[in-house]
């Protein structure tokens, strides 16, 4: 006579040590995620106020930032974004290299309407030059020599 193997239960019994351990891990993971979001928002606001006091520091409020936790499977650090209006976004993160630098990127909506063009901003002068280029287009990135479509160099919006 052949005995049939009973497959293990999908979830542990309520109140079992394993169920309690699963609950603890879920709670800790949620707390870490919340801390990463808050830390990303604070780091972004602090960087903008310190490095861009005459521009972004005057117009981007601390509460404008939305934090995101690290994406461990993709090697991405916690980050934060702030909407500037007109389809422009700021993205802030901190590098993982030895010096842990702040990285601020302006995401500019493309004139073709299919995506965003990222521009790394090193300092206030960099930002001011970029804004002068964007002013005639109302804050949209202009294609350089192509007509959009499959040749657009922007990052897809969807």
N, CA, C and O of each residue as an XYZ file, in Angstrom:
632
protein
N       0.841     -1.160      0.000
C       0.000      0.000      0.000
C       0.902      1.243      0.000
O       1.878      1.314      0.747
N       0.561      2.207     -0.840
C       1.347      3.426     -0.976
C       0.712      4.538     -0.172
O      -0.484      4.808     -0.283
N       1.556      5.190      0.658
C       1.049      6.344      1.411
C       1.177      7.585      0.547
O       2.156      7.756     -0.178
N       0.204      8.422      0.633
C       0.293      9.685     -0.101
C       0.836     10.759      0.829
O       0.498     10.826      2.010
N       1.661     11.566      0.270
C       2.259     12.659      1.035
C       1.275     13.815      1.097
O       0.779     14.275      0.068
N       1.001     14.271      2.280
C       0.123     15.424      2.442
C       0.960     16.681      2.278
O       1.914     16.902      3.025
N       0.604     17.498      1.306
C       1.395     18.718      1.106
C       1.293     19.633      2.320
O       0.270     19.654      3.005
N       2.355     20.390      2.584
C       2.315     21.304      3.729
C       1.267     22.400      3.508
O       0.945     22.764      2.377
N       0.757     22.903      4.612
C      -0.215     23.992      4.544
C       0.443     25.213      3.925
O       1.638     25.444      4.110
N      -0.336     25.991      3.194
C       0.184     27.190      2.544
C       0.630     28.215      3.579
O       1.663     28.861      3.404
N      -0.123     28.368      4.635
C       0.255     29.320      5.668
C       0.262     28.611      7.017
O      -0.502     27.671      7.239
N       1.128     29.067      7.913
C       1.192     28.420      9.225
C      -0.079     28.689     10.027
O      -0.814     29.642      9.771
N      -0.302     27.842     10.976
C      -1.485     27.987     11.837
C      -1.406     29.308     12.602
O      -0.338     29.724     13.052
N      -2.537     29.939     12.735
C      -2.615     31.209     13.453
C      -2.109     31.005     14.877
O      -2.518     30.068     15.564
N      -1.221     31.887     15.311
C      -0.683     31.823     16.655
C       0.518     30.908     16.797
O       1.112     30.839     17.873
N       0.890     30.206     15.742
C       2.065     29.335     15.808
C       3.327     30.201     15.819
O       3.299     31.357     15.395
N       4.436     29.631     16.309
C       5.685     30.407     16.304
C       6.064     30.898     14.902
O       6.549     32.020     14.752
N       5.848     30.072     13.880
C       6.186     30.495     12.523
C       5.310     31.663     12.074
O       5.799     32.605     11.450
N       4.022     31.599     12.390
C       3.122     32.700     12.027
C       3.551     33.984     12.715
O       3.529     35.054     12.106
N       3.943     33.885     13.986
C       4.400     35.067     14.716
C       5.701     35.615     14.123
O       5.875     36.830     14.026
N       6.610     34.725     13.726
C       7.852     35.171     13.093
C       7.568     35.887     11.771
O       8.178     36.913     11.471
N       6.639     35.339     10.984
C       6.259     36.002      9.730
C       5.703     37.397     10.001
O       6.010     38.339      9.272
N       4.883     37.536     11.050
C       4.315     38.841     11.408
C       5.413     39.824     11.822
O       5.369     40.999     11.457
N       6.392     39.340     12.580
C       7.496     40.200     13.022
C       8.287     40.694     11.819
O       8.594     41.882     11.727
N       8.618     39.802     10.903
C       9.391     40.177      9.716
C       8.616     41.190      8.872
O       9.199     42.152      8.371
N       7.316     40.983      8.713
C       6.501     41.916      7.926
C       6.480     43.295      8.579
O       6.564     44.310      7.887
N       6.368     43.338      9.899
C       6.335     44.618     10.620
C       7.671     45.343     10.489
O       7.704     46.548     10.240
N       8.773     44.609     10.657
C      10.103     45.214     10.541
C      10.319     45.740      9.128
O      10.832     46.845      8.953
N       9.936     44.969      8.124
C      10.100     45.409      6.731
C       9.303     46.678      6.476
O       9.785     47.578      5.788
N       8.091     46.768      7.017
C       7.262     47.960      6.831
C       7.900     49.171      7.510
O       7.892     50.270      6.957
N       8.455     48.970      8.716
C       9.113     50.071      9.427
C      10.347     50.550      8.672
O      10.588     51.753      8.580
N      11.128     49.618      8.133
C      12.320     49.992      7.363
C      11.909     50.781      6.123
O      12.539     51.785      5.792
N      10.863     50.338      5.439
C      10.373     51.036      4.247
C       9.916     52.445      4.597
O      10.240     53.394      3.884
N       9.168     52.591      5.683
C       8.708     53.918      6.112
C       9.881     54.821      6.474
O       9.881     56.004      6.134
N      10.878     54.274      7.159
C      12.064     55.058      7.525
C      12.838     55.492      6.280
O      13.337     56.616      6.219
N      12.937     54.612      5.297
C      13.636     54.965      4.058
C      12.911     56.083      3.319
O      13.549     57.000      2.802
N      11.581     56.014      3.265
C      10.804     57.081      2.612
C      11.031     58.416      3.315
O      11.330     59.425      2.676
N      10.885     58.406      4.638
C      11.072     59.641      5.409
C      12.490     60.180      5.261
O      12.689     61.383      5.091
N      13.472     59.289      5.325
C      14.865     59.701      5.177
C      15.144     60.292      3.806
O      15.881     61.271      3.686
N      14.551     59.697      2.763
C      14.741     60.204      1.400
C      14.140     61.599      1.253
O      14.740     62.470      0.624
N      12.964     61.813      1.829
C      12.322     63.133      1.766
C      13.167     64.177      2.491
O      13.363     65.281      1.983
N      13.660     63.834      3.663
C      14.464     64.766      4.446
C      15.788     65.063      3.741
O      16.210     66.217      3.673
N      16.439     64.032      3.220
C      17.718     64.238      2.513
C      17.534     65.135      1.301
O      18.365     66.006      1.045
N      16.448     64.932      0.544
C      16.187     65.756     -0.641
C      15.960     67.216     -0.245
O      16.552     68.124     -0.830
N      15.109     67.433      0.743
C      14.814     68.800      1.176
C      16.073     69.484      1.709
O      16.335     70.642      1.383
N      16.848     68.778      2.520
C      18.080     69.361      3.066
C      19.067     69.721      1.957
O      19.677     70.789      1.986
N      19.219     68.830      0.985
C      20.154     69.098     -0.116
C      19.718     70.314     -0.928
O      20.538     71.173     -1.254
N      18.453     70.386     -1.246
C      17.948     71.508     -2.048
C      18.120     72.827     -1.304
O      18.536     73.822     -1.897
N      17.803     72.844     -0.005
C      17.943     74.081      0.759
C      19.392     74.499      0.899
O      19.688     75.694      0.888
N      20.310     73.539      1.030
C      21.726     73.858      1.224
C      22.428     74.186     -0.092
O      23.204     75.140     -0.148
N      22.174     73.420     -1.145
C      22.920     73.570     -2.394
C      22.279     74.528     -3.389
O      22.951     75.010     -4.301
N      21.000     74.808     -3.228
C      20.276     75.676     -4.175
C      19.464     76.737     -3.427
O      18.260     76.868     -3.651
N      20.114     77.492     -2.543
C      19.365     78.424     -1.693
C      18.680     79.563     -2.445
O      17.663     80.082     -1.982
N      19.223     79.960     -3.600
C      18.662     81.096     -4.324
C      17.621     80.691     -5.368
O      16.966     81.556     -5.950
N      17.462     79.399     -5.609
C      16.507     78.949     -6.628
C      15.536     77.936     -6.017
O      14.496     78.309     -5.476
N      15.882     76.676     -6.110
C      14.992     75.611     -5.621
C      14.692     75.737     -4.136
O      13.577     75.449     -3.700
N      15.672     76.161     -3.364
C      15.476     76.331     -1.926
C      14.390     77.337     -1.591
O      13.818     77.290     -0.502
N      14.099     78.242     -2.508
C      13.070     79.264     -2.287
C      11.688     78.824     -2.755
O      10.681     79.384     -2.322
N      11.629     77.818     -3.641
C      10.326     77.478     -4.223
C       9.851     76.052     -3.946
O       8.664     75.762     -4.096
N      10.751     75.163     -3.546
C      10.350     73.779     -3.281
C      10.239     73.585     -1.775
O      11.243     73.584     -1.061
N       9.027     73.423     -1.308
C       8.751     73.249      0.112
C       9.164     71.856      0.577
O       9.170     70.903     -0.202
N       9.505     71.755      1.844
C       9.890     70.463      2.426
C       8.808     69.410      2.212
O       9.118     68.240      1.985
N       7.559     69.811      2.281
C       6.441     68.868      2.122
C       6.176     68.476      0.676
O       5.327     67.623      0.416
N       6.886     69.082     -0.267
C       6.674     68.778     -1.688
C       7.279     67.434     -2.087
O       6.934     66.891     -3.137
N       8.171     66.894     -1.269
C       8.885     65.663     -1.610
C       8.083     64.426     -1.249
O       7.450     64.362     -0.196
N       8.120     63.445     -2.141
C       7.528     62.133     -1.892
C       8.661     61.115     -1.929
O       9.344     60.972     -2.944
N       8.855     60.413     -0.823
C       9.947     59.470     -0.713
C       9.588     58.081     -1.204
O       8.429     57.666     -1.178
N      10.616     57.374     -1.651
C      10.466     55.989     -2.120
C      11.562     55.147     -1.493
O      12.704     55.595     -1.395
N      11.233     53.936     -1.068
C      12.251     53.073     -0.457
C      13.226     52.534     -1.502
O      13.004     52.655     -2.707
N      14.300     51.940     -1.014
C      15.293     51.335     -1.902
C      14.671     50.181     -2.677
O      13.775     49.494     -2.188
N      15.159     49.986     -3.878
C      14.772     48.824     -4.685
C      15.962     47.876     -4.665
O      16.837     47.938     -5.528
N      15.980     47.020     -3.692
C      17.145     46.170     -3.473
C      17.443     45.246     -4.644
O      18.610     44.979     -4.933
N      16.425     44.758     -5.314
C      16.645     43.860     -6.455
C      17.288     44.579     -7.636
O      17.884     43.942     -8.504
N      17.169     45.898     -7.668
C      17.707     46.675     -8.787
C      18.888     47.549     -8.362
O      19.428     48.300     -9.174
N      19.282     47.456     -7.109
C      20.425     48.230     -6.627
C      20.172     49.719     -6.526
O      21.119     50.505     -6.556
N      18.910     50.129     -6.407
C      18.576     51.551     -6.317
C      18.403     51.964     -4.850
O      17.741     51.279     -4.069
N      19.005     53.080     -4.503
C      18.920     53.621     -3.156
C      17.568     54.313     -2.947
O      16.862     54.589     -3.917
N      17.200     54.598     -1.685
C      15.987     55.386     -1.451
C      16.084     56.705     -2.210
O      17.171     57.258     -2.372
N      14.948     57.200     -2.670
C      14.940     58.434     -3.441
C      13.673     59.221     -3.128
O      12.774     58.737     -2.441
N      13.625     60.442     -3.646
C      12.445     61.284     -3.457
C      12.240     62.113     -4.720
O      13.194     62.448     -5.422
N      10.986     62.436     -4.995
C      10.643     63.280     -6.134
C       9.770     64.440     -5.679
O       9.031     64.340     -4.699
N       9.872     65.533     -6.408
C       9.020     66.704     -6.165
C       8.538     67.215     -7.512
O       9.332     67.372     -8.439
N       7.248     67.474     -7.623
C       6.670     67.983     -8.861
C       6.818     69.496     -8.877
O       6.463     70.176     -7.914
N       7.347     70.016     -9.981
C       7.541     71.462    -10.107
C       6.424     72.134    -10.893
O       6.357     73.362    -10.952
N       5.551     71.340    -11.494
C       4.511     71.886    -12.356
C       4.966     71.848    -13.801
O       6.161     71.742    -14.079
N       4.024     71.933    -14.713
C       4.344     71.960    -16.127
C       5.015     70.706    -16.641
O       5.676     70.737    -17.679
N       4.855     69.605    -15.932
C       5.455     68.356    -16.363
C       6.901     68.166    -15.933
O       7.534     67.198    -16.355
N       7.450     69.062    -15.103
C       8.819     68.939    -14.628
C       8.846     68.341    -13.222
O       8.022     68.666    -12.368
N       9.818     67.461    -13.014
C       9.993     66.799    -11.725
C      11.446     66.890    -11.306
O      12.349     66.908    -12.142
N      11.661     66.948    -10.000
C      13.001     66.802     -9.442
C      13.100     65.401     -8.864
O      12.153     64.910     -8.250
N      14.236     64.760     -9.057
C      14.497     63.445     -8.475
C      15.788     63.544     -7.690
O      16.798     64.020     -8.208
N      15.764     63.101     -6.446
C      16.945     63.150     -5.595
C      17.245     61.767     -5.043
O      16.344     61.033     -4.637
N      18.515     61.429     -5.036
C      18.986     60.206     -4.384
C      20.405     60.457     -3.904
O      20.988     61.509     -4.169
N      20.949     59.484     -3.200
C      22.329     59.574     -2.724
C      23.078     58.381     -3.292
O      22.585     57.254     -3.256
N      24.274     58.633     -3.819
C      25.054     57.552     -4.425
C      25.539     56.584     -3.355
O      25.600     56.917     -2.172
N      25.878     55.390     -3.794
C      26.390     54.381     -2.867
C      27.903     54.274     -2.916
O      28.495     53.434     -2.238
N      28.535     55.133     -3.723
C      29.992     55.070     -3.787
C      30.604     55.581     -2.481
O      29.877     55.927     -1.550
N      31.896     55.627     -2.412
C      32.604     55.934     -1.167
C      32.255     57.287     -0.562
O      32.338     57.455      0.654
N      31.863     58.260     -1.394
C      31.625     59.596     -0.841
C      30.147     59.921     -0.610
O      29.842     61.010     -0.124
N      29.245     59.041     -0.932
C      27.810     59.261     -0.699
C      27.369     60.665     -1.105
O      26.971     61.467     -0.260
N      27.443     60.956     -2.403
C      27.076     62.270     -2.929
C      25.570     62.368     -3.156
O      24.903     61.375     -3.447
N      25.057     63.577     -3.017
C      23.674     63.861     -3.400
C      23.624     63.949     -4.916
O      24.509     64.536     -5.539
N      22.583     63.364     -5.511
C      22.393     63.435     -6.957
C      21.004     64.011     -7.204
O      19.996     63.433     -6.800
N      20.970     65.156     -7.872
C      19.706     65.809     -8.191
C      19.534     65.827     -9.702
O      20.415     66.275    -10.436
N      18.396     65.338    -10.151
C      18.105     65.258    -11.578
C      16.793     65.979    -11.858
O      15.813     65.807    -11.133
N      16.784     66.784    -12.912
C      15.559     67.422    -13.370
C      14.996     66.563    -14.496
O      15.676     66.317    -15.492
N      13.763     66.110    -14.339
C      13.091     65.316    -15.362
C      12.172     66.256    -16.132
O      11.233     66.828    -15.579
N      12.466     66.402    -17.422
C      11.770     67.372    -18.266
C      10.913     66.631    -19.279
O      11.394     65.739    -19.978
N       9.635     67.006    -19.355
C       8.727     66.372    -20.307
C       9.171     66.700    -21.721
O       9.500     67.846    -22.028
N       9.179     65.693    -22.578
C       9.638     65.838    -23.955
C       8.539     66.485    -24.813
O       7.351     66.285    -24.561
N       8.943     67.253    -25.820
C       7.963     67.918    -26.691
C       7.105     66.926    -27.458
O       5.990     67.262    -27.857
N       7.601     65.701    -27.676
C       6.805     64.701    -28.396
C       5.686     64.147    -27.525
O       4.755     63.522    -28.033
N       5.771     64.374    -26.204
C       4.736     63.909    -25.302
C       4.837     62.456    -24.900
O       3.950     61.947    -24.215
N       5.896     61.773    -25.308
C       6.023     60.346    -25.015
C       6.910     60.018    -23.828
O       6.949     58.861    -23.408
N       7.616     60.977    -23.275
C       8.503     60.642    -22.174
C       9.182     61.833    -21.551
O       8.782     62.978    -21.762
N      10.223     61.552    -20.776
C      10.967     62.567    -20.033
C      12.445     62.493    -20.380
O      12.982     61.421    -20.659
N      13.086     63.645    -20.357
C      14.519     63.727    -20.588
C      15.163     64.107    -19.255
O      14.863     65.166    -18.704
N      16.053     63.245    -18.729
C      16.703     63.546    -17.455
C      17.910     64.460    -17.653
O      18.677     64.296    -18.602
N      18.068     65.419    -16.751
C      19.242     66.302    -16.779
C      19.832     66.356    -15.380
O      19.187     66.825    -14.442
N      21.049     65.878    -15.246
C      21.748     65.917    -13.970
C      22.100     67.364    -13.654
O      22.624     68.079    -14.508
N      21.817     67.793    -12.441
C      22.083     69.172    -12.022
C      23.200     69.145    -10.988
O      23.053     68.560     -9.915
N      24.310     69.778    -11.319
C      25.473     69.781    -10.432
C      25.436     70.911     -9.398
O      25.875     70.734     -8.261
N      24.905     72.077     -9.802
C      24.881     73.229     -8.900
C      23.855     74.245     -9.407
O      23.166     74.003    -10.397
N      23.763     75.379     -8.719
C      22.774     76.392     -9.100
C      23.037     76.968    -10.479
O      22.090     77.262    -11.208
N      24.290     77.136    -10.855
C      24.592     77.648    -12.196
C      24.086     76.685    -13.264
O      23.511     77.104    -14.268
N      24.302     75.410    -13.041
C      23.813     74.366    -13.946
C      22.287     74.457    -14.100
O      21.753     74.407    -15.208
N      21.617     74.590    -12.973
C      20.150     74.689    -12.981
C      19.700     75.932    -13.739
O      18.771     75.860    -14.543
N      20.338     77.059    -13.496
C      19.938     78.293    -14.161
C      20.137     78.213    -15.672
O      19.296     78.701    -16.429
N      21.227     77.612    -16.120
C      21.450     77.440    -17.561
C      20.370     76.554    -18.184
O      19.852     76.853    -19.260
N      20.042     75.473    -17.501
C      19.021     74.564    -17.997
C      17.661     75.249    -18.063
O      16.931     75.088    -19.042
N      17.322     76.001    -17.042
C      16.036     76.709    -17.039
C      15.964     77.760    -18.139
O      14.897     77.986    -18.709
N      17.085     78.403    -18.445
C      17.100     79.370    -19.548
C      16.831     78.676    -20.880
O      16.159     79.232    -21.748
N      17.354     77.466    -21.041
C      17.105     76.703    -22.268
C      15.654     76.252    -22.362
O      15.091     76.179    -23.455
N      15.048     75.949    -21.216
C      13.678     75.428    -21.198
C      12.614     76.524    -21.256
O      11.470     76.258    -21.624
N      12.975     77.724    -20.902
C      11.981     78.809    -20.839
C      11.250     79.043    -22.156
O      10.027     79.185    -22.134
N      11.933     79.093    -23.314
C      11.208     79.341    -24.572
C      10.206     78.233    -24.933
O       9.255     78.481    -25.674
N      10.409     77.034    -24.424
C       9.511     75.917    -24.753
C       8.467     75.678    -23.671
O       7.699     74.719    -23.750
N       8.433     76.541    -22.666
C       7.474     76.362    -21.572
C       7.841     75.191    -20.680
O       6.979     74.638    -19.996
N       9.110     74.806    -20.679
C       9.565     73.731    -19.805
C       9.559     72.360    -20.434
O       9.505     71.356    -19.725
N       9.613     72.295    -21.756
C       9.654     71.009    -22.448
C      11.016     70.823    -23.129
O      11.613     71.775    -23.631
N      11.487     69.578    -23.132
C      12.740     69.266    -23.814
C      12.472     69.166    -25.305
O      11.511     68.522    -25.726
N      13.302     69.787    -26.087
C      13.143     69.788    -27.535
C      14.038     68.714    -28.125
O      15.182     68.536    -27.707
N      13.503     68.008    -29.096
C      14.302     67.002    -29.795
C      15.437     67.679    -30.538
O      15.280     68.768    -31.090
N      16.576     67.020    -30.542
C      17.702     67.566    -31.295
C      17.891     66.752    -32.563
O      18.631     65.768    -32.570
N      17.231     67.156    -33.625
C      17.430     66.535    -34.917
C      16.520     65.379    -35.255
O      16.560     64.893    -36.385
N      15.692     64.911    -34.317
C      14.798     63.827    -34.699
C      13.361     64.301    -34.658
O      13.086     65.431    -34.253
N      12.465     63.464    -35.065
C      11.059     63.855    -35.147
C      10.193     63.128    -34.149
O       8.975     63.069    -34.317
N      10.781     62.583    -33.131
C      10.006     61.867    -32.127
C       9.822     60.422    -32.513
O      10.587     59.867    -33.302
N       8.808     59.827    -31.953
C       8.534     58.438    -32.265
C       9.624     57.522    -31.763
O      10.130     57.699    -30.654
N       9.988     56.548    -32.567
C      10.963     55.569    -32.085
C      12.370     56.134    -31.909
O      13.221     55.489    -31.297
N      12.623     57.323    -32.434
C      13.961     57.903    -32.312
C      14.071     58.852    -31.128
O      15.141     59.408    -30.881
N      13.001     59.043    -30.409
C      13.009     59.937    -29.266
C      13.965     59.382    -28.203
O      13.919     58.197    -27.870
N      14.823     60.248    -27.681
C      15.805     59.817    -26.684
C      15.251     59.913    -25.264
O      15.989     59.682    -24.307
N      13.991     60.244    -25.107
C      13.421     60.388    -23.778
C      13.143     59.031    -23.155
O      13.087     58.009    -23.839
N      12.971     59.049    -21.839
C      12.587     57.855    -21.092
C      11.065     57.765    -21.149
O      10.399     58.737    -20.794
N      10.488     56.651    -21.576
C       9.016     56.561    -21.717
C       8.288     56.923    -20.431
O       8.719     56.568    -19.334
N       7.176     57.637    -20.585
C       6.403     58.079    -19.434
C       5.587     56.950    -18.822
O       5.277     56.992    -17.632
N       5.242     55.965    -19.596
C       4.390     54.887    -19.086
C       5.170     53.803    -18.415
O       4.588     52.829    -17.937
